[in-house]
Amino acid sequence: MPDMESQIRDSGIPLGDLIAHFKIKCRICGHHRIMHDADGACGGVMNKPCGSGCDEFEPE
């Protein structure tokens, strides 16, 4: 499996576009997209569960 750096480079997506995408906040909870998993479920922030009422948050 290629490393993440190679995957990003080979995707053809400019790094600035990726960063901008993940800086967008969730309409429901306000956390950045990077705080959500691949299925869109909110994982909270700073190792704490989402306490802002995100309907997508599922506790572990």
Rosetta blueprint (number, residue, H / E / L):
1 M L
2 P L
3 D L
4 M H
5 E H
6 S H
7 Q H
8 I H
9 R H
10 D H
11 S H
12 G L
13 I L
14 P L
15 L H
16 G H
17 D H
18 L H
19 I H
20 A H
21 H H
22 F H
23 K H
24 I L
25 K E
26 C L
27 R L
28 I L
29 C L
30 G L
31 H L
32 H E
33 R H
34 I H
35 M H
36 H E
37 D L
38 A L
39 D L
40 G L
41 A L
42 C E
43 G L
44 G L
45 V E
46 M L
47 N L
48 K E
49 P L
50 C L
51 G L
52 S L
53 G L
54 C L
55 D L
56 E L
57 F L
58 E L
59 P L
60 E L
